[in-house]
Amino acid sequence: MRLIKKIDKYFLNYFYSQLNIRIADNLFRIYLVTFFNVAMLTSIFSVQTISLFASVIFVNRLIKYKDSQKVYQYSIILKLSGILAFSVLCYVLKYTDFFTITIIGFCLGAGDAFFLVSNQLVFKKIVRLDLQEERLSLVNLSKQAVNVLIPQLFIMLIAIKRINLVLISITIILLFSKIFIAKVRGKFVRKTNLIVQRNSQSGTGNEKFINDFLQVKAFFKNHNWLLMCMLVVFVFSPIQQALSNIAIPTYILSIGTEKNYTTILSLYSIGSLVGSLIFLKFYKYFKSIKSIMSILLIGVASYSAIVSTKLFLIIYLLSFFVGIFVQLFLISWENKVLKEIPEKYLTMVSSFNWIVLSSLNPIALTIVGNFSEIYGTRITVTFSMVFVSILIMMTLIINFINQNNN
């Protein structure tokens, strides 16, 4: 109750908009995988990825001229409108030609770009620094709860042949989000006017971009430990996603059944939910680079251990612990980024972060797929996690050296 009383109306509206977008996005992706073939899915996600690349660069420039909360509002409208339009055209009207899919995929990618670039900046603006950890853990807690509950709801709707309720749900979510995000645009807790900053700068648009880039470069030169941590995230995130999509399912299905694999996914999601709760209660212990990287190291070790046994009881426990430690790492790292990176650099860093991750994800999928086919899933998972562990140890060493120098 103490925590609930401290929630201000601006964060509450932001929280509702986040919750709505997670529910709609989750419903949409399950809906796609359930009812569309591989070729159509590939077309949709390819166009969405191309749109994401192009839009991230555009949004990074736009946010210097527009109120960041206005850009955030655009992102919610774009994403939810794209989801709703796709659902109506493909399910209700049975209109599934390539042109329609391309347009909707482009809207979804653009919505993702607006959302990814503006989300952290808006969060930092409307939340006081001393409440940042609690607010961040609440957002992530709702995200993991959606990941656990929505797939079960979708399965239930299919079972009772009420798939049209999914479309109705998305429509209602869109309408409610429009109300909530309109209210997000209130007073900032920590006021910063980006338009004033823009007017105070001189030079052309290209000169401003180059100047911003040089400033970010200088910032990271003086914070090399932060750059090393980002490198760990750039390596771990695509590898973990590729292993989860290819190597781990292949291994589990070779020693068990689809039911075993579904149980593992459920336990991982529950573990992520528990990780969010742990951060909410004990966030003050997860602020240093040493603790953040140590959490990831435990998660990596647990991940490697999954392919070292054929006992499903142990695999279930390990999946649960992987969910806890990976989620703890992700929230702690996001909190560290929000605290350490100045507001004026945040949009450019976010843009760079998502461009790199979007580029590396398909590369990681290709490498992991080929390695798994040639050397087997056990060697692939073990080698990948050893490589990530080496990077983590290097980060801890660099951080230790910096602390001694200071």
URUR-V507830 format. One line per field, one symbol per residue. ss: DSSP state (A for helix, B for strand, O for the rest). A space follows every 10 residues. Layout:
ss: ???
This chain:
ss: OAAAAOOOAA AAAAAAAAAA AAAAAAAAAA AAAAAOOAAA AAAAAAAAAA AAAAAAAAAA AAOOOOOAAA AAAAAAAAAA AAAAAAAAAA AAOOOOOAAA AAAAAAAAAA AAAAAAAAAA AAAAAAOOAA AAAAAAAAAA AAAAAAAAAA AAAAAAAAAO OOOAAAAAAA AAAAAAAAAA AAAAOOOOOO OOOAAAAAAA OOOOAAAAAA AAAAAAAAAA AOOAAAAAAA AAAAAAAAAA AAAAAAAAAA AAAAAOOAAA AAAAAAAAAA AAAAAAAAAA AAAAAOOOAA AAAAAAAAAA AAAAAAOOOO OAAAAAAAAA AAAAAAAAAA AAAAAAAAAA OOAAAAAAAA AAAAAAAAAA AAAAAAAAAA AAAAAOAAAA AAAAAAAAAA AAAAAAAAAA AAAAAO
